[in-house]
Amino acid sequence: MSNYLQTVADVYAEAADKPDATLCCVASPVWHLPDLRIPQVMQEMNYGCGSTVDPRDLRGDDTILYVGVGGGLEALQFAYFTRRPGSVIAVDPVAEMREKARANFEEAARLNPWFRPDFIRLHDGNALDLPVSSASASVAAQNCLFNVFTSDDLERALSEVIRVLRPGGRFATSDPITPIPLPASLVGDARLRARCISGCQTFEDYLAAMTHAGFGKVEVRARFPYRYLHPNEYPELLAPVMLESVEVTAYKVPDGVDGPAIFTGRTATYFGTLETFDDGHGNLLRRGMPTPISDAAAQRFGKLKDVVLTPSTWHSKGGGCC
Ligand SMILES: C[S@@+](CC[C@H](N)C(=O)[O-])C[C@H]1O[C@@H](n2cnc3c(N)ncnc32)[C@H](O)[C@@H]1O
């Protein structure tokens, strides 16, 4: 195991023994769903930086791979939708974290009559070499883990996710992003990296890593402030840096006509004389009705005189084409 991965394991072994309110988290509330009671300890161990659970996407017959279980909050939320033995497979290489998650699932079963701990299968496993067979999961998820990896390891972790997903499967992911590349001394600080501060990529590099791995469609679901790094605390910085958190759903599907289709919440509206306008690339615009389009399609539509475009909202909800 490389040095920085050992530091990551050490940080999370400590965070399993004693909940750490300064680790990763954002202040936004977690999903509360009917008849779902989340144990207090799971909320205290919310080491995510967004949410990867989106009720709109989930189906009872999904098989979900969760990478980096933490206190088990999101694995429990996923199990809420699937409710079958082994329907959520959670992997984590840190024994202390698996042990804590196991105890938290027992507590969740006491609070939730519908939940059984065997809905979630916990495995000793590493994101860089997943102990899961190829094309076996319909959904994969990770929250605030992949940002700790170096670019090479991120590439490897993403190729593992692609491998285990079935064709058409979805990858729900949430990580910090940085507006500018951070100074090498911060990037090289293994403990800051492990604490989800200094390993993160720029938004463009983060999405490029996903499309490079083979995700043909990528939706940016949310993007919001995560951490403010100030030179008072980090003298290596020349100016303050606001890190953001991004929530993305990526699909294991072929590329669109323009290459990988990235949706950031842009729309196109046709206002010409026809009832509908077909761009010949799978986008059918109804007159006066905003239609979700990919950023690449927006480039093409930008050249047409009877189409108006709206900017990225960072809240793509799916739909649209190519
Ligand atoms: C930032 S925490 C996130 C926990 C959880 N996803 C959440 O949202 O609360 C990172 C988790 O990944 C685990 N982890 C660390 N290194 C890992 C690796 N190489 N592969 C998989 N999981 C890892 C840690 O033990 C920890 O549980």
The ligand as an SDF file (V2000), in Angstrom:
LIG
                    3D

 27 29  0  0  0  0  0  0  0  0999 V2000
  -14.7350   10.3440    3.6470 C   0  0  0  0  0  0  0  0  0  0  0  0
  -15.2150    8.7980    4.2780 S   0  0  0  0  0  0  0  0  0  0  0  0
  -16.8190    8.6890    3.5480 C   0  0  0  0  0  0  0  0  0  0  0  0
  -17.7040    7.7040    4.2320 C   0  0  0  0  0  0  0  0  0  0  0  0
  -19.1160    7.6160    3.6670 C   0  0  0  0  0  0  0  0  0  0  0  0
  -19.0830    7.4630    2.2270 N   0  0  0  0  0  0  0  0  0  0  0  0
  -19.9550    8.8140    4.0430 C   0  0  0  0  0  0  0  0  0  0  0  0
  -20.4610    9.4890    3.1350 O   0  0  0  0  0  0  0  0  0  0  0  0
  -20.1130    9.0660    5.2300 O   0  0  0  0  0  0  0  0  0  0  0  0
  -14.2440    7.6460    3.3340 C   0  0  0  0  0  0  0  0  0  0  0  0
  -14.5320    6.1830    3.5930 C   0  0  0  0  0  0  0  0  0  0  0  0
  -13.7930    5.4030    2.6470 O   0  0  0  0  0  0  0  0  0  0  0  0
  -13.0550    4.3990    3.3400 C   0  0  0  0  0  0  0  0  0  0  0  0
  -11.8270    4.1420    2.5640 N   0  0  0  0  0  0  0  0  0  0  0  0
  -10.5860    4.6260    2.7760 C   0  0  0  0  0  0  0  0  0  0  0  0
   -9.7390    4.1720    1.8280 N   0  0  0  0  0  0  0  0  0  0  0  0
  -10.4820    3.3870    0.9960 C   0  0  0  0  0  0  0  0  0  0  0  0
  -10.1780    2.6460   -0.1670 C   0  0  0  0  0  0  0  0  0  0  0  0
   -8.9430    2.6060   -0.6830 N   0  0  0  0  0  0  0  0  0  0  0  0
  -11.1810    1.9390   -0.7380 N   0  0  0  0  0  0  0  0  0  0  0  0
  -12.4410    1.9650   -0.2460 C   0  0  0  0  0  0  0  0  0  0  0  0
  -12.7810    2.6600    0.8580 N   0  0  0  0  0  0  0  0  0  0  0  0
  -11.8090    3.3700    1.4720 C   0  0  0  0  0  0  0  0  0  0  0  0
  -12.8290    4.9690    4.7160 C   0  0  0  0  0  0  0  0  0  0  0  0
  -12.5670    3.9660    5.6660 O   0  0  0  0  0  0  0  0  0  0  0  0
  -14.1440    5.6820    4.9680 C   0  0  0  0  0  0  0  0  0  0  0  0
  -15.1110    4.7980    5.4420 O   0  0  0  0  0  0  0  0  0  0  0  0
  1  2  1  0
  2  3  1  0
  2 10  1  0
  3  4  1  0
  4  5  1  0
  5  6  1  0
  5  7  1  0
  7  8  2  0
  7  9  1  0
 10 11  1  0
 11 12  1  0
 11 26  1  0
 12 13  1  0
 13 14  1  0
 13 24  1  0
 14 15  1  0
 14 23  1  0
 15 16  2  0
 16 17  1  0
 17 18  1  0
 17 23  2  0
 18 19  1  0
 18 20  2  0
 20 21  1  0
 21 22  2  0
 22 23  1  0
 24 25  1  0
 24 26  1  0
 26 27  1  0
M  CHG  2   2   1   9  -1
M  END
$$$$
